[in-house]
Amino acid sequence: MDRTTQRLLKEDRVHGDSMFPLAAYWIELPAGTHVLDTHWHEEAEFFMLLEGEILFQVDTEYFPLKAGEAVFIESGDIHAAYVLNEDTPCKFCALVFLPDLLASAQYDTIQQNTILPLQEKRQSFPRHLTPAVKWQHELLGHLERMMDAYAAQSPGFEAFIKGTLLIMLSLIAPEDRFVNRSQLDDADTTKINRLKKIILYIQDNYQEPIRTRDLSDLIPMSEGQFCRFFKEMTRKTPVDYINSYRIRQAADLLQQSNRKISDIAFEVGFDNVSYFIKVFRRAMKCSPSEFRKGSR
């Protein structure tokens, strides 16, 4: 797993810049490697699977994703991806952008009928895009061309990408194509907000000891109820999720510095170096020292 993968999962990452808030990431993972832990960000995202087969989660919805298909993720949506076939590698591209990128300089017909409905989630892309549907196949073609343009970074690529996003919005204008997500089921909203609160706490406190009781008290729930809820929402136990998050931070530190592995282990919240190495090897399919050497 390379450095881009680690940074992609950081919620505070800036995608692009204030002048062009969009970025694309190409990730290749060896067979059997976990794809994406549960996370979210303020930007919207197109996730296109280029190789492999995975199970994708958006909020409380799960669906299989095959090579050549894509997912549209709204701003603030919790999402994750899991391996379906342990024997095949996984390759994907994520195009992450702020919907504000598309806003008109003045309030016009496009802003009123196309951009504002997207920003308010009243008129959005289908969650799962597949080439089996003719007009979705056209959307996927535009998505591939945007990714190629971003990779090439030729003069004017920003205009091409913004223009292509607007063309894609024109393709979902018919009523039987766009999706209205402006209102969620109250029960799902409660679950999502609870999970976000837990994940934010883990991100803010991963360097310190975190007990299951600390997390369950945030919601609040009994520890037993909380563990069942967390496993239902993330497919991981709280301990496994915390360890996974800590390993991602450790991987980043291993690539950024020559600091001792034991110091990095303690900094990301592990109090036992042997246990850190064991967890790291299970997650990354190599030891911390091998990962550091390989990443360079």
Backbone hydrogen bonds in HBPLUS format (Angstrom, degrees):
<---DONOR---> <-ACCEPTOR-->    atom                        ^
c    i                          cat <-CA-CA->   ^        H-A-AA   ^      H-
h    n   atom  resd res      DA  || num        DHA   H-A  angle D-A-AA Bond
n    s   type  num  typ     dist DA aas  dist angle  dist       angle   num
A0005-THR N   A0002-ASP O   3.04 MM   3  5.47 125.2  2.36 105.8 118.8     1
A0006-GLN N   A0002-ASP O   3.38 MM   4  6.88 153.0  2.46 146.5 153.3     2
A0007-ARG N   A0003-ARG O   3.03 MM   4  6.35 166.6  2.05 159.2 161.8     3
A0008-LEU N   A0004-THR O   2.90 MM   4  5.98 147.8  2.00 147.8 156.7     4
A0009-LEU N   A0006-GLN O   3.20 MM   3  5.66 141.6  2.35 106.4 115.6     5
A0010-LYS N   A0007-ARG O   3.08 MM   3  5.25 161.8  2.11 108.4 114.2     6
A0013-ARG N   A0010-LYS O   3.23 MM   3  5.60 164.5  2.25 116.3 117.6     7
A0017-ASP N   A0020-PHE O   3.21 MM   3  5.26 162.0  2.24 106.1 110.5     8
A0020-PHE N   A0017-ASP O   3.10 MM   3  5.26 127.9  2.38 100.3 113.9     9
A0022-LEU N   A0020-PHE O   2.77 MM   2  5.74 134.7  1.98 113.2  98.3    10
A0098-LEU N   A0021-PRO O   3.08 MM  77  5.83 153.3  2.15 161.3 166.4    11
A0023-ALA N   A0096-VAL O   2.91 MM  73  5.45 152.4  1.98 153.2 162.1    12
A0096-VAL N   A0023-ALA O   2.84 MM  73  5.45 163.4  1.87 174.2 172.2    13
A0025-TYR N   A0094-ALA O   2.89 MM  69  5.20 145.5  2.01 139.6 150.8    14
A0094-ALA N   A0025-TYR O   2.87 MM  69  5.20 153.9  1.93 145.5 153.8    15
A0027-ILE N   A0092-PHE O   2.89 MM  65  5.49 168.6  1.90 163.1 167.0    16
A0092-PHE N   A0027-ILE O   2.96 MM  65  5.49 157.5  2.01 153.3 160.7    17
A0029-LEU N   A0090-CYS O   2.73 MM  61  5.11 165.6  1.75 163.4 166.3    18
A0090-CYS N   A0029-LEU O   2.95 MM  61  5.11 164.4  1.97 146.2 151.4    19
A0033-THR N   A0030-PRO O   3.18 MM   3  5.83 161.9  2.21 141.4 142.1    20
A0036-LEU N   A0081-ALA O   3.11 MM  45  4.85 178.5  2.11 132.6 132.5    21
A0081-ALA N   A0036-LEU O   3.13 MM  45  4.85 167.7  2.14 124.6 127.5    22
A0039-HIS N   A0079-HIS O   3.05 MM  40  5.70 151.6  2.14 146.6 153.9    23
A0079-HIS N   A0039-HIS O   2.88 MM  40  5.70 160.6  1.92 162.5 168.5    24
A0076-GLY N   A0041-HIS O   2.91 MM  35  5.42 156.0  1.97 162.5 155.8    25
A0044-ALA N   A0097-PHE O   2.82 MM  53  5.48 147.4  1.93 163.6 158.7    26
A0097-PHE N   A0044-ALA O   2.96 MM  53  5.48 162.7  1.99 145.8 151.5    27
A0045-GLU N   A0073-ILE O   2.92 MM  28  5.01 149.3  2.01 144.5 149.4    28
A0073-ILE N   A0045-GLU O   2.77 MM  28  5.01 166.2  1.79 156.9 160.5    29
A0046-PHE N   A0095-LEU O   2.87 MM  49  5.09 159.1  1.91 145.1 151.2    30
A0095-LEU N   A0046-PHE O   2.80 MM  49  5.09 167.8  1.82 155.8 159.2    31
A0047-PHE N   A0071-VAL O   2.88 MM  24  5.09 164.6  1.90 150.4 155.7    32
A0071-VAL N   A0047-PHE O   2.80 MM  24  5.09 146.7  1.91 139.5 150.8    33
A0048-MET N   A0093-CYS O   2.85 MM  45  5.32 174.4  1.85 167.5 166.7    34
A0093-CYS N   A0048-MET O   2.93 MM  45  5.32 158.8  1.97 151.9 158.8    35
A0049-LEU N   A0069-GLU O   3.03 MM  20  5.89 156.9  2.09 164.0 171.1    36
A0068-GLY N   A0049-LEU O   2.79 MM  19  5.85 169.5  1.80 161.8 158.8    37
A0050-LEU N   A0091-LYS O   2.75 MM  41  5.28 151.7  1.83 141.4 148.2    38
A0051-GLU N   A0091-LYS O   3.05 MM  40  4.82 143.9  2.18 142.7 136.5    39
A0091-LYS N   A0051-GLU O   3.07 MM  40  4.82 161.4  2.10 129.8 128.8    40
A0084-LEU N   A0053-GLU O   3.38 MM  31  5.88 148.3  2.49 147.0 139.8    41
A0054-ILE N   A0065-LEU O   3.05 MM  11  5.34 158.9  2.09 152.0 156.9    42
A0065-LEU N   A0054-ILE O   2.76 MM  11  5.34 160.5  1.79 163.1 163.3    43
A0055-LEU N   A0082-TYR O   2.80 MM  27  5.04 162.9  1.83 146.6 152.7    44
A0082-TYR N   A0055-LEU O   2.81 MM  27  5.04 157.4  1.86 145.3 153.1    45
A0056-PHE N   A0063-PHE O   2.88 MM   7  5.50 166.8  1.89 155.4 153.2    46
A0063-PHE N   A0056-PHE O   2.98 MM   7  5.50 150.4  2.07 150.3 159.3    47
A0057-GLN N   A0080-ALA O   2.83 MM  23  5.09 166.8  1.85 154.7 151.4    48
A0080-ALA N   A0057-GLN O   3.01 MM  23  5.09 148.2  2.12 135.9 140.2    49
A0058-VAL N   A0061-GLU O   2.90 MM   3  5.31 157.7  1.95 150.8 158.3    50
A0061-GLU N   A0058-VAL O   2.93 MM   3  5.31 166.0  1.95 136.0 136.5    51
A0059-ASP N   A0078-ILE O   2.67 MM  19  4.89 161.2  1.70 143.5 150.2    52
A0069-GLU N   A0066-LYS O   3.03 MM   3  5.68 150.9  2.11 144.7 145.4    53
A0070-ALA N   A0129-LEU O   3.02 MM  59  5.06 162.5  2.05 142.4 147.0    54
A0129-LEU N   A0070-ALA O   2.83 MM  59  5.06 169.4  1.85 146.1 148.8    55
A0072-PHE N   A0127-ARG O   2.89 MM  55  5.01 154.5  1.95 133.9 141.7    56
A0077-ASP N   A0074-GLU O   3.11 MM   3  5.45 167.1  2.13 130.1 130.9    57
A0088-THR N   A0085-ASN O   3.46 MM   3  5.95 170.1  2.47 114.2 116.7    58
A0101-LEU N   A0098-LEU O   2.89 MM   3  5.68 165.7  1.91 125.3 129.8    59
A0102-LEU N   A0099-PRO O   3.03 MM   3  5.86 159.9  2.07 123.0 126.9    60
A0103-ALA N   A0100-ASP O   3.01 MM   3  5.15 158.6  2.06 109.2 116.0    61
A0112-GLN N   A0108-ASP O   2.95 MM   4  6.19 159.6  1.99 153.0 159.1    62
A0113-ASN N   A0109-THR O   2.82 MM   4  5.85 168.8  1.83 154.3 157.4    63
A0114-THR N   A0110-ILE O   2.88 MM   4  5.24 145.3  2.00 138.4 144.7    64
A0115-ILE N   A0110-ILE O   3.06 MM   5  6.42 160.0  2.10 148.2 154.5    65
A0116-LEU N   A0111-GLN O   2.88 MM   5  5.71 163.2  1.91 152.3 156.4    66
A0118-LEU N   A0115-ILE O   3.05 MM   3  5.19 120.9  2.42  99.5 114.6    67
A0119-GLN N   A0115-ILE O   2.90 MM   4  6.22 162.7  1.93 158.7 163.7    68
A0120-GLU N   A0116-LEU O   2.89 MM   4  6.07 150.9  1.98 152.8 160.8    69
A0122-ARG N   A0117-PRO O   2.77 MM   5  4.90 139.0  1.93 151.7 156.9    70
A0123-GLN N   A0117-PRO O   3.17 MM   6  5.02 153.7  2.24 115.8 113.6    71
A0121-LYS N   A0118-LEU O   3.05 MM   3  4.88 156.1  2.11 100.3 107.5    72
A0181-ARG N   A0121-LYS O   2.65 MM  60  5.18 147.8  1.75 165.2 176.8    73
A0124-SER N   A0179-VAL O   2.83 MM  55  5.03 165.5  1.85 141.5 146.4    74
A0179-VAL N   A0124-SER O   2.88 MM  55  5.03 155.5  1.94 131.7 139.5    75
A0133-VAL N   A0130-THR O   3.32 MM   3  6.08 164.6  2.34 119.6 122.5    76
A0136-GLN N   A0133-VAL O   3.02 MM   3  5.26 122.4  2.36 105.2 120.7    77
A0137-HIS N   A0133-VAL O   2.79 MM   4  6.01 146.4  1.91 157.6 169.0    78
A0138-GLU N   A0134-LYS O   3.20 MM   4  6.59 142.0  2.35 140.7 150.5    79
A0139-LEU N   A0135-TRP O   3.17 MM   4  6.51 146.7  2.28 133.5 141.9    80
A0140-LEU N   A0136-GLN O   2.89 MM   4  6.23 156.1  1.95 150.9 156.8    81
A0141-GLY N   A0137-HIS O   3.04 MM   4  6.32 147.3  2.16 140.5 149.0    82
A0142-HIS N   A0138-GLU O   3.12 MM   4  6.46 156.2  2.17 148.3 153.6    83
A0143-LEU N   A0139-LEU O   2.92 MM   4  6.21 153.6  1.99 147.7 155.9    84
A0144-GLU N   A0140-LEU O   2.94 MM   4  6.23 156.4  2.00 149.1 154.2    85
A0145-ARG N   A0141-GLY O   3.07 MM   4  6.35 155.4  2.13 145.5 152.2    86
A0146-MET N   A0142-HIS O   2.95 MM   4  6.25 151.8  2.04 149.6 157.1    87
A0147-MET N   A0143-LEU O   3.07 MM   4  6.35 157.4  2.12 148.7 154.5    88
A0148-ASP N   A0144-GLU O   2.95 MM   4  6.21 156.3  2.00 148.8 155.4    89
A0149-ALA N   A0145-ARG O   2.93 MM   4  6.12 155.1  2.00 143.8 150.7    90
A0150-TYR N   A0146-MET O   2.89 MM   4  6.16 154.8  1.96 148.3 155.1    91
A0151-ALA N   A0147-MET O   2.97 MM   4  6.17 156.4  2.03 146.2 152.6    92
A0152-ALA N   A0148-ASP O   2.97 MM   4  6.19 153.4  2.05 147.6 154.5    93
A0153-GLN N   A0149-ALA O   2.93 MM   4  6.03 150.9  2.02 146.7 154.2    94
A0157-PHE N   A0154-SER O   2.98 MM   3  5.54 144.4  2.11 151.4 148.0    95
A0159-ALA N   A0156-GLY O   3.11 MM   3  5.43 119.8  2.49 105.1 118.4    96
A0160-PHE N   A0156-GLY O   3.16 MM   4  6.51 158.8  2.21 152.7 159.0    97
A0161-ILE N   A0157-PHE O   2.95 MM   4  6.17 161.2  1.98 151.0 155.1    98
A0162-LYS N   A0158-GLU O   2.96 MM   4  6.18 169.9  1.97 153.5 156.4    99
A0163-GLY N   A0159-ALA O   2.85 MM   4  5.89 161.9  1.88 147.4 153.4   100
A0164-THR N   A0160-PHE O   2.87 MM   4  5.98 150.8  1.95 143.8 152.2   101
A0165-LEU N   A0161-ILE O   2.95 MM   4  6.20 155.8  2.01 150.3 156.2   102
A0166-LEU N   A0162-LYS O   3.13 MM   4  6.43 153.0  2.20 145.3 152.2   103
A0167-ILE N   A0163-GLY O   2.99 MM   4  6.30 150.3  2.08 143.5 152.0   104
A0168-MET N   A0164-THR O   2.88 MM   4  6.18 156.3  1.93 150.8 157.0   105
A0169-LEU N   A0165-LEU O   3.00 MM   4  6.31 147.7  2.10 142.2 150.9   106
A0170-SER N   A0166-LEU O   3.01 MM   4  6.34 142.7  2.15 141.5 151.8   107
A0170-SER N   A0167-ILE O   3.04 MM   3  5.02 120.6  2.41  92.8 108.2   108
A0171-LEU N   A0167-ILE O   3.12 MM   4  6.49 137.1  2.31 142.3 153.8   109
A0171-LEU N   A0168-MET O   3.14 MM   3  5.12 128.2  2.43  92.9 106.4   110
A0172-ILE N   A0169-LEU O   3.27 MM   3  5.39 140.8  2.43  97.6 107.7   111
A0173-ALA N   A0170-SER O   3.32 MM   3  5.20 163.5  2.35 101.3 104.8   112
A0177-ARG N   A0174-PRO O   2.99 MM   3  5.62 161.6  2.02 126.2 128.6   113
A0189-THR N   A0185-ASP O   2.89 MM   4  6.17 161.1  1.93 159.0 165.3   114
A0190-THR N   A0186-ASP O   3.01 MM   4  6.22 157.3  2.06 148.0 153.1   115
A0191-LYS N   A0187-ALA O   3.11 MM   4  6.38 162.7  2.15 147.8 152.0   116
A0192-ILE N   A0188-ASP O   2.90 MM   4  6.11 166.9  1.92 157.2 160.5   117
A0193-ASN N   A0189-THR O   2.95 MM   4  6.08 167.4  1.96 152.4 155.8   118
A0194-ARG N   A0190-THR O   2.99 MM   4  6.12 154.7  2.05 147.9 155.0   119
A0195-LEU N   A0191-LYS O   2.98 MM   4  6.22 160.5  2.02 150.6 155.8   120
A0196-LYS N   A0192-ILE O   2.92 MM   4  6.16 160.6  1.96 152.8 158.3   121
A0197-LYS N   A0193-ASN O   3.09 MM   4  6.25 155.1  2.16 141.9 148.0   122
A0198-ILE N   A0194-ARG O   3.13 MM   4  6.46 153.3  2.21 146.5 153.2   123
A0199-ILE N   A0195-LEU O   2.92 MM   4  6.20 166.2  1.94 158.8 161.9   124
A0200-LEU N   A0196-LYS O   2.92 MM   4  6.06 164.4  1.95 152.8 156.9   125
A0201-TYR N   A0197-LYS O   3.13 MM   4  6.27 152.0  2.21 138.9 146.3   126
A0202-ILE N   A0198-ILE O   3.00 MM   4  6.33 157.4  2.05 151.3 157.3   127
A0203-GLN N   A0199-ILE O   2.94 MM   4  6.20 160.7  1.97 152.7 157.8   128
A0204-ASP N   A0200-LEU O   2.99 MM   4  6.17 148.2  2.10 144.6 152.9   129
A0205-ASN N   A0201-TYR O   2.96 MM   4  6.01 132.3  2.19 143.6 156.2   130
A0206-TYR N   A0202-ILE O   2.87 MM   4  5.25 112.9  2.33 151.6 154.8   131
A0208-GLU N   A0205-ASN O   2.95 MM   3  5.58 161.8  1.98 122.8 128.8   132
A0214-ASP N   A0211-ARG O   2.97 MM   3  5.15 124.2  2.29  99.5 113.6   133
A0215-LEU N   A0211-ARG O   3.34 MM   4  6.80 150.3  2.43 147.5 154.4   134
A0215-LEU N   A0212-THR O   3.11 MM   3  5.21 119.3  2.49  97.0 111.3   135
A0216-SER N   A0212-THR O   2.90 MM   4  6.18 165.4  1.92 157.8 162.0   136
A0217-ASP N   A0213-ARG O   3.04 MM   4  6.04 149.8  2.13 144.5 151.0   137
A0218-LEU N   A0215-LEU O   3.08 MM   3  5.41 145.3  2.20 105.7 115.6   138
A0219-ILE N   A0216-SER O   3.38 MM   3  5.85 150.9  2.47 108.0 114.4   139
A0221-MET N   A0216-SER O   2.88 MM   5  5.21 142.4  2.02 136.9 147.7   140
A0226-PHE N   A0222-SER O   2.87 MM   4  6.02 163.4  1.89 155.6 161.0   141
A0227-CYS N   A0223-GLU O   2.95 MM   4  6.12 163.5  1.98 150.9 154.2   142
A0228-ARG N   A0224-GLY O   3.18 MM   4  6.42 158.4  2.23 148.2 153.5   143
A0229-PHE N   A0225-GLN O   2.90 MM   4  6.11 160.9  1.93 152.3 158.2   144
A0230-PHE N   A0226-PHE O   2.80 MM   4  6.00 166.9  1.82 159.8 162.8   145
A0231-LYS N   A0227-CYS O   3.05 MM   4  6.10 160.4  2.09 142.1 147.5   146
A0232-GLU N   A0228-ARG O   2.98 MM   4  6.10 152.8  2.05 144.2 152.0   147
A0233-MET N   A0229-PHE O   3.05 MM   4  6.29 148.8  2.15 146.7 154.7   148
A0234-THR N   A0230-PHE O   2.90 MM   4  5.97 149.8  1.99 150.9 158.6   149
A0235-ARG N   A0231-LYS O   2.80 MM   4  4.66 143.0  1.93 128.5 134.6   150
A0241-TYR N   A0237-THR O   2.96 MM   4  6.22 159.5  2.01 157.6 163.4   151
A0242-ILE N   A0238-PRO O   2.94 MM   4  6.14 167.2  1.96 154.0 157.2   152
A0243-ASN N   A0239-VAL O   2.92 MM   4  6.09 165.8  1.94 151.3 155.6   153
A0244-SER N   A0240-ASP O   2.91 MM   4  6.04 154.9  1.98 143.1 150.3   154
A0245-TYR N   A0241-TYR O   2.93 MM   4  6.21 158.8  1.98 153.0 158.2   155
A0246-ARG N   A0242-ILE O   2.93 MM   4  6.19 161.3  1.97 152.4 157.7   156
A0247-ILE N   A0243-ASN O   2.88 MM   4  6.09 152.6  1.95 148.7 156.3   157
A0248-ARG N   A0244-SER O   3.10 MM   4  6.39 152.5  2.18 145.9 152.4   158
A0249-GLN N   A0245-TYR O   3.19 MM   4  6.56 155.0  2.26 147.2 153.3   159
A0250-ALA N   A0246-ARG O   2.90 MM   4  6.17 155.6  1.96 148.5 156.0   160
A0251-ALA N   A0247-ILE O   2.83 MM   4  6.05 157.8  1.88 152.6 157.9   161
A0252-ASP N   A0248-ARG O   3.17 MM   4  6.41 155.1  2.23 143.4 149.1   162
A0253-LEU N   A0249-GLN O   3.07 MM   4  6.38 159.7  2.12 148.3 153.5   163
A0254-LEU N   A0250-ALA O   2.83 MM   4  6.08 153.1  1.90 153.5 161.5   164
A0255-GLN N   A0251-ALA O   3.19 MM   4  6.41 143.9  2.33 140.9 149.1   165
A0255-GLN N   A0252-ASP O   3.19 MM   3  5.29 127.0  2.48  96.6 109.6   166
A0256-GLN N   A0252-ASP O   3.05 MM   4  6.26 138.2  2.23 142.5 154.5   167
A0257-SER N   A0253-LEU O   3.14 MM   4  6.09 140.7  2.31 151.1 155.9   168
A0263-ASP N   A0260-LYS O   3.12 MM   3  5.31 120.1  2.50  99.1 113.1   169
A0264-ILE N   A0260-LYS O   3.13 MM   4  6.51 158.0  2.19 152.1 158.1   170
A0265-ALA N   A0261-ILE O   2.90 MM   4  6.13 158.3  1.95 150.3 156.6   171
A0266-PHE N   A0262-SER O   3.11 MM   4  6.35 161.7  2.14 148.4 151.6   172
A0267-GLU N   A0263-ASP O   2.96 MM   4  6.15 153.3  2.04 144.6 152.7   173
A0268-VAL N   A0264-ILE O   3.09 MM   4  6.32 151.4  2.18 153.8 158.6   174
A0270-PHE N   A0265-ALA O   3.01 MM   5  5.37 150.5  2.10 161.0 151.6   175
A0269-GLY N   A0266-PHE O   3.21 MM   3  5.32 162.0  2.24 104.7 109.4   176
A0276-PHE N   A0272-ASN O   2.99 MM   4  6.27 154.7  2.06 148.5 156.3   177
A0277-ILE N   A0273-VAL O   2.97 MM   4  6.24 161.9  2.00 153.6 156.9   178
A0278-LYS N   A0274-SER O   3.03 MM   4  6.25 155.9  2.09 144.5 151.3   179
A0279-VAL N   A0275-TYR O   2.91 MM   4  6.14 164.3  1.94 155.0 158.3   180
A0280-PHE N   A0276-PHE O   2.82 MM   4  5.95 161.4  1.85 152.6 158.7   181
A0281-ARG N   A0277-ILE O   2.92 MM   4  6.01 163.2  1.95 147.0 151.4   182
A0282-ARG N   A0278-LYS O   3.12 MM   4  6.32 155.6  2.18 143.4 149.8   183
A0283-ALA N   A0279-VAL O   3.03 MM   4  6.25 152.4  2.11 147.8 154.9   184
A0284-MET N   A0280-PHE O   2.80 MM   4  5.83 168.2  1.81 161.4 164.7   185
A0285-LYS N   A0281-ARG O   2.84 MM   4  5.01 130.3  2.09 134.6 139.6   186
A0291-PHE N   A0287-SER O   2.87 MM   4  6.10 155.8  1.92 154.5 161.9   187
A0292-ARG N   A0288-PRO O   2.95 MM   4  6.18 161.4  1.99 149.1 153.5   188
A0293-LYS N   A0289-SER O   3.03 MM   4  6.23 162.8  2.06 146.6 151.0   189
A0294-GLY N   A0290-GLU O   2.83 MM   4  5.95 163.9  1.86 150.0 155.1   190
A0295-SER N   A0291-PHE O   2.88 MM   4  5.97 155.7  1.94 152.2 157.9   191
A0296-ARG N   A0293-LYS O   3.26 MM   3  5.50 145.9  2.39 101.1 110.7   192
